[in-house]
Amino acid sequence: MKKLDSIQVLRAVAALLVVFCHAAGEVGGHGASASQLWRLVNEKGLFGVDIFFVVSGFVMMYIVSGQRPGSSTAGWFLSERIVRVVPLYWAATLFSVGIGLALPALKHKNCYEVAYVLRSLFFVPSSNPLTGAPEPVLGLGWTLNFEMFFYVVISLVLLIGIRRVYLVVTAIFASLVALGAWVNPEYLVLKSWTHTIILEFVFGVLFAQLRLSGFRIGAPAQIALILAGVAGWVLVGPPADGTFDLRGLVWGPPAAAIFAGVVMGRRDIAYPKLLLTIGDASYSLYLTHLFIMRASSLVVDHLSVGPALRVALFFALFVPGALGFAILSYRKLEVPTMRIGRRLLRQRFDKARVAKSVSTGTQGAGT
């Protein structure tokens, strides 16, 4: 798949929304003024995840487009996703565990039961045994539980041998959401896999199919969609009690509208290089920014300055630090592990194809 700059820009925007969401929650502990504003930023920044999910649906469908369904393609797709997602996530999760064990005062949700850590590492939705919160050891990993579920569903559809992957994935996810609305399961795994948020993947899947078919929109439609999406995002948000069972139906359409406005246009746009770089490093930024945020807070909390200056210093440390560390992580950890992993995958699947060809040739010779 050719890398689309518009996709990288959306990844950058989504990651930055999450970064400022958590930063806004953090500055409340600094005695910051304008607490209502920070609370609003904290709430609205959650929307970055919804954009991520639409983007993921689009990219995954683009990846499998034109691929011949079957066991080989299914194995390749899921293996490639594991190579892309697992190394950094496991490193961040185990680093979080290490900090919690070595410096427990820095972690307020310490629970490192072996079963809980293993469920977290293998993307099984689970609750923190200490707090009861439905989250893995690395709290941000809840989104990756949904991502990996999405990848597995695509792999199973490919394995069965169905060519119209987008139709089957759409039908499966729509059916799961309908089942969740009907049954309202209490078991966390089923509750996760039937949550309305999985519809955001479907929006991306459908946009990929439209783009592959040649569908594009003009600049006026792009602007209208972006404005409508922003309005839907700003005017509607999570309820006061923090639950968001209808998230995929409430924030999914605004995220889809913004996505369509940015990606489905007829003309390419030249975006700032920094924004594209942040888009490349968005996965690292998402998974590592909380570590930089805690470190920045520790530094600022030891300074004898007023609340307003403390907040300014926090952002001056945190934002550049998080971006710099994410770019470093992308270049020195993500890229090398992807290269190594994909090289090993190519070798493995090339050997499998050769073995299959030899076996087929031998059978043909004997008939």
Secondary structure, 3 states (H helix, E strand, C coil): CCCCHHHHHHHHHHHHHHHHHHHHHHHHHHCCCCHHHHHHHHHHCCHHHHHHHHHHHHHHHHHHCCCCCCHHHHHHHHHHHHHHHHHHHHHHHHHHHHHHHHCHHHCCCCCCCHHHHHHHHCCCCCCCCCCCCCCCCCHHHHHHHHHHHHHHHHHHHHHHCCCCHHHHHHHHHHHHHHHHHHHCCCCHHHHHHCCHHHHHHHHHHHHHHHHHCCCCECHHHHHHHHHHHHHHHHHCCCCCCCCCCCHHHHCHHHHHHHHHHHHCECCCCCCCHHHHHHHHCHHHHHHHHHHHHHHHHHHHHCCCCCHHHHHHHHHHHHHHHHHHHHHHHHHHHHHHHHHHHHHHHHHHHHHHHHHHHHHHHHHHHCC
